[in-house]
């Protein structure tokens, strides 16, 4: 479960860097959406509470 949280944090940081530096194009935005979907899924299923 910690791996998913690590991926979410990593993708958000990469998204912020790409947003500021205007690099990465649309790929990082797609990855961020996937990370957010995983985050919401884990919170709704109750698995995120064991962090």
Phi and psi in degrees as GROMACS dihedral restraints (atoms count N, CA, C in turn):
[ dihedral_restraints ]
;  ai    aj    ak    al  type     phi  dphi    fc
    3     4     5     6     1   -67.4    20    10
    4     5     6     7     1   -27.2    20    10
    6     7     8     9     1   -64.6    20    10
    7     8     9    10     1   -40.7    20    10
    9    10    11    12     1   -64.9    20    10
   10    11    12    13     1   -43.3    20    10
   12    13    14    15     1   -64.0    20    10
   13    14    15    16     1   -38.4    20    10
   15    16    17    18     1   -64.2    20    10
   16    17    18    19     1   -40.9    20    10
   18    19    20    21     1   -64.7    20    10
   19    20    21    22     1   -40.3    20    10
   21    22    23    24     1   -62.2    20    10
   22    23    24    25     1   -47.1    20    10
   24    25    26    27     1   -63.9    20    10
   25    26    27    28     1   -43.6    20    10
   27    28    29    30     1   -61.1    20    10
   28    29    30    31     1   -43.5    20    10
   30    31    32    33     1   -67.3    20    10
   31    32    33    34     1   -37.0    20    10
   33    34    35    36     1   -66.5    20    10
   34    35    36    37     1   -41.3    20    10
   36    37    38    39     1   -64.5    20    10
   37    38    39    40     1   -44.7    20    10
   39    40    41    42     1   -63.1    20    10
   40    41    42    43     1   -37.1    20    10
   42    43    44    45     1   -64.2    20    10
   43    44    45    46     1   -43.0    20    10
   45    46    47    48     1   -64.3    20    10
   46    47    48    49     1   -40.9    20    10
   48    49    50    51     1   -64.0    20    10
   49    50    51    52     1   -44.7    20    10
   51    52    53    54     1   -65.2    20    10
   52    53    54    55     1   -35.1    20    10
   54    55    56    57     1   -68.1    20    10
   55    56    57    58     1   -39.8    20    10
   57    58    59    60     1   -75.5    20    10
   58    59    60    61     1   -43.4    20    10
   60    61    62    63     1   -92.7    20    10
   61    62    63    64     1    -3.7    20    10
   63    64    65    66     1    56.7    20    10
   64    65    66    67     1    45.3    20    10
   66    67    68    69     1  -123.2    20    10
   67    68    69    70     1   160.0    20    10
   69    70    71    72     1    98.1    20    10
   70    71    72    73     1   -22.1    20    10
   72    73    74    75     1    61.5    20    10
   73    74    75    76     1  -146.6    20    10
   75    76    77    78     1   -80.6    20    10
   76    77    78    79     1   -14.5    20    10
   78    79    80    81     1   -61.2    20    10
   79    80    81    82     1   -44.3    20    10
   81    82    83    84     1   -66.8    20    10
   82    83    84    85     1   -29.6    20    10
   84    85    86    87     1   -70.5    20    10
   85    86    87    88     1   -37.6    20    10
   87    88    89    90     1   -64.7    20    10
   88    89    90    91     1   -43.3    20    10
   90    91    92    93     1   -64.7    20    10
   91    92    93    94     1   -36.3    20    10
   93    94    95    96     1   -65.4    20    10
   94    95    96    97     1   -41.2    20    10
   96    97    98    99     1   -62.6    20    10
   97    98    99   100     1   -41.8    20    10
   99   100   101   102     1   -62.4    20    10
  100   101   102   103     1   -42.4    20    10
  102   103   104   105     1   -63.4    20    10
  103   104   105   106     1   -40.1    20    10
  105   106   107   108     1   -67.0    20    10
  106   107   108   109     1   -38.1    20    10
  108   109   110   111     1   -62.8    20    10
  109   110   111   112     1   -43.3    20    10
  111   112   113   114     1   -63.7    20    10
  112   113   114   115     1   -39.5    20    10
  114   115   116   117     1   -62.5    20    10
  115   116   117   118     1   -48.2    20    10
  117   118   119   120     1   -64.0    20    10
  118   119   120   121     1   -41.8    20    10
  120   121   122   123     1   -60.1    20    10
  121   122   123   124     1   -44.3    20    10
  123   124   125   126     1   -67.8    20    10
  124   125   126   127     1   -35.1    20    10
  126   127   128   129     1   -69.8    20    10
  127   128   129   130     1   -38.7    20    10
  129   130   131   132     1   -72.8    20    10
  130   131   132   133     1   -32.3    20    10
  132   133   134   135     1   -83.3    20    10
  133   134   135   136     1    -8.1    20    10
  135   136   137   138     1    88.5    20    10
  136   137   138   139     1    -2.0    20    10
  138   139   140   141     1   -73.5    20    10
  139   140   141   142     1   -25.8    20    10
  141   142   143   144     1   -71.4    20    10
  142   143   144   145     1   -15.7    20    10
  144   145   146   147     1   -75.1    20    10
  145   146   147   148     1   -15.5    20    10
  147   148   149   150     1   -90.7    20    10
  148   149   150   151     1    14.7    20    10
